[in-house]
Amino acid sequence: MMRHRVVPLLIVTSGLFSVLLAVAVNVATGGVLPGGLQPWAWLAWPLVGLLAMVGVGLALWQQRLSAAASPEAAPPPVALPAELPAAPVVLGRDGELAALESAVGGGAQLLVIAASAGTGKSALGLRFAQVMRDSYPGGQLYAALQGASADPVLPEDVLVRFLRALGRPDDELRGDVVELSARFRSVVADRRVLVLLDDARDAAQVRHLLPGGEHSLAVVTSRRLLSDLLGASVFTLGGLDPGSALELLAVTAGGGRVAADPDGARRVVQLCGGLPLAVRIAGGRLKARAQWTPTALADRLVDEERRLDELRLADRAVRSSFQAVYDELAPGEQVVFRLAGSYPGASVGLGAAAARCDLDEQAVADALERLTDAFLVESPAPDRYRLHDLLRLFAQELAGGEAAECLERHLRWLSTRARPGVWLAEEREDIVAVLHAAVAAGLEAPARRLIGAVHPLVTGGTEHAYRLRLWQAGVAAAGEDEAFRVRALRWVSHSYGMAGQVALELQTAEQALDGAERLGSDVREIALAAWRVGDALRAQDRFTESEAALLRALDLLAGLGAVDDEIEVRLALGTLYNTFWKPELSGPLLARALELLPDGPQPVRGWAVLGLGLAHKLGGDQAKARDLYAEAFVIAQRSGDDFLLGYCLQERGWLAAQQRAFDAARADFTEMLAIFERMRSGTGVGGAHAALGEIADMQGQWEAALAHYDAGAAEFERLGMWVRLGEVLLHRSTVLKMLGRELEAEAARERGEALVGDAPLHRGPGLVRRLNEPTEEQ
């Protein structure tokens, strides 16, 4: 209002000033004022000066009021972008989120979340950014860099958008990437800004997009490590654990679907390998197909040839996700990925990978390391590599027509490099997988050569489980080679026998003998198969049939002059006769075996000495038995044959028990049990428990005796050794009676008698001779 009053006064003053100035000029130039004004003419100039001063004062006052009423315009407010998309559901990543928060709390300003396609790294990055957004009030910027596409976003395009989002005028949105980056850092230098850069291709795409202020945070997700970003804290992701994967399936498919079929749901997440993308797609398929159960979907996924086809829903597919990453690779890396990556087995070594690719080892090693950085390959140990199951299936698809030749090179490499020790320890599991792949591909002859190369390396009593798998593959690889099939069946039977699976032992032994007799051209093979049948029959306490088969084998081998084989059969017959209390028959057989054997601490000599000692014990010569047991012990210890040592402990323990040295007997049987448990020999474990039960029984320790009898009975029942089971049940019935449990005792006695039936008397789990050192010829 003061401004409105000043302006009229300033106008009036200016008007008067003009009039008086005219008068003053008129008077000064000789003019005359009208009538009565002439005497006041002298006042004209003072009044002009006074009005001039008043006008200047009013002008200054008006300007001051204008400044107060209309201050200088304040700069426009700085834009505060909030660009983060909504975060998806993230399950099973609490540990990773906590680790990211801890890194920021420790001062980290650049976080890289690196993982393979489909692991949920983008979802985790977005969830973490949403958690942290309140800590960065200066704004949150987001860019999808499309690093996995054929046309990744240029960093200068991202910077232009960032600057525009931060409110910068158009004239600041020009320049090259270096100028734009410098301008971006200047704008956010004093602000707390969070920048999320999703799916970065490489460090070069990211480097210019990082804020420079010390209070800002950048989060980058990528399918590569990006370890060359200065100051980056790198976090890697694996698949979800089974529980989290199951929870994710429930969220995507509907909890009721999973709860109604938990076993099927577990199979689905297992076949998805814990890959979040695969689990989400599987869940989406179940949700879209109300009539499907998780079991139905799992049955479709179990077929490896169609699994990637099944893991597709609308525009989401596991295969296309992998394909985008594969397309980024250099040609040499693509070759290594599809040929080395399509290996069968749990992992592949560098040497085998190079053989599969038919390339130099160093070139393959370099490519595999780059593939590891790209999260297409894992390296669980130096020079050893593996792929996620779904990636391996993708690599197999890519290999296509190259697969058979690649597999043949792998087989040849394994066969020529086969050696004991470290090599065998590293390759043993892959050998079996390669054999199965070879049979499926029709490469039976190379598979047989590989078995022949590896078999002599698999020695010792603890190897029977692996030898079983090796020769089961051999049966499948036999093809039209019937002689090889017979040999494979013999070794399968032998391995079953070592594990105490007596029914399967006899079944495969009889198949081997039938095959050998049909061929008829190899007498030695017939003899070896008959020996195998005889040993399997002895394990089932079928004395007469076992004796006939072993005598047939001995007769054939003696006629061939096959001394080593003859010794083995003599040991088997000696074991049979000792088991059924016929020392008068076992003694001469075993003595002759010792005569045929060379001196030295070979395990086979230890078995002969131990068996002869048992024959002397059964014949009443305890002193001779003790001496021979001691000799067998020395051989077992020097040769490192644990199987022999276990049975030495058994016989020495029974000798001590006979002399009522129960503590010594218990110590021997306890050590025997530990050995056979380590070797996973069911017969040995059952025999040790039965023996410990008898020692406790002899001392009136009923509860301890019952516990051991129960353990031994369970083992013999699992193995189908019914006579042995019956004997243990009879011992158990007497203990139950001593404990006053009459009804249980009677039931155990009745079942025990039924199982033993009219089987001939024998001395329990007897001494068993098993082949320890397989040779290629056998």
C-alpha angles and dihedrals in degrees: 000000000000088000090056091054097046095053096061091045089051090051093049092046091050091051094050090045090056094049095047091045089055091049092048092050090048093051092045091054095051100271123147125230120227119269115296095018095068095085089057096051092106089065094063098089097042089051091049090053092046093050090047090055092047091050092050090049093049091049092052091047092050091050092050092051091048091052091050093047096043110034121188111286112264117236114264114268116266113254117250106207119205102185103152113126119227111284117243124227109286117194131183095015101101091116093051092048090051091050091051092049090048091053092052090047087054092056103268113154099178122050124183118196105196127182144131124279116290098020095113099249093142091050091049092048092050093046091050092048090052090051091051100039096099089058090061107055092165089080143280121250125194133191130177101211096189090216093164094056128087089248110044118191115267114241092229090058090053092048092052090053092046092051092048090050088052090057100253117156122250094257088065093054095075131089139066125301093271093053093044091048092051091049091049092051090049093052094052098033095109098032134087101239129170117209121191115194110187127201100002116193097208144331093275091062091052105037098081093045097064119108114238100210119109092230099053131092131214122196117193128187120196145158088233132062095245087199090158092072105109113243095005121151104213122208122185128203131213130186123297120271114251094259094051092043090052090050091051090050090052092051094049099038099033124268093251092061092055095042090052093054109022096160092052091046091053090052091051094054091044091054089048088057092227091291105151094213091053092047092049091050091048090050091048091052091051091048091051092048107054094181095056121095123208087248091057091051092046090053088056093046094050091074102087093202092062103028095101089047090056093050095073131102124173107308094346120090135157091219095055091048090055092042092057091056093043091053090059092059125101115250093256092051090050091055093051093045096053098038103035091032094055091065119136116235138041097301142344130235123227094251093051091044091054090048091050091051094040088227138123113282094235093052091049091046091053092048093048091051090053090048088051090054087051090053092239090113134033124212109209092175137004111293091003124107141182139177133218107264093250092048089049090053089049090051090050090053091051093048091060111148092009092064100086095049090044091052092047090055088050092052092048092050092051093047095050096042098045111134137145125257124033096001093055092044091054098042104034098097093043091051091064092045092049090050092055091047090049092052090049090051093049094249094133100144094054088046091055091050090053092051090050090052096047101039097076089052094058102082136150134056094274092062098069094102092054092042088054092056092045094054095040084061086047091058089052091047095050094092108165093343098105094176090058090047090054091050091048092051091051091055093045088053091048092052092049088051092051088054092047095244092141099173093055090041092060095041094055093040090056090048089053092050092048090051093047092050092049090054091045093177099098113059092181091056090051090050093049091049091048089051089052091051092048093052091048091050091050089055087058092049092245095145103175096046092043092051092050094051094046094047089051090052092047092050093050094046094046088053090052093048090235095155099176092051091044090056091053093051092047088055091050092050091046090053090050093051093045091050091055097043098256103132091156088067100036096049098063093042093052094042089055090049089056090050090054093048123087118237117266141086097286113150091236089060089050090055091050092049092047093049092048090050090054090050090054091048092051088048091054101256100125096167094054090046091053092052094049092047089054090051091050090049091056091050092048092051095045094046094043092230104155093182091058090044091054092056092043086058090049094054094042090049092053091048089053091047090052087057090047092245089141099167091054091046092049091050091052094047092046091053089046090054092051092051095050093044088054090048092044091230105160094194092051093047092049092047092049093051091047090051093048088049091054093050091051089045092053090053095048093248093142101173092049091046092050092050092053094044089051091051093047092046091051091052095048091046091051090052095045093239094149101173091050089047090051092052092051091048090054090053089046092053092058091052092048089052090052088053091053094249094132100164093051090045092054092048091050092048094050094049092044093052091048092053096045093045112156095334111146119259114271137164102256124255095005133200109293123200113209130176109258105175111046117198130200091248093058 
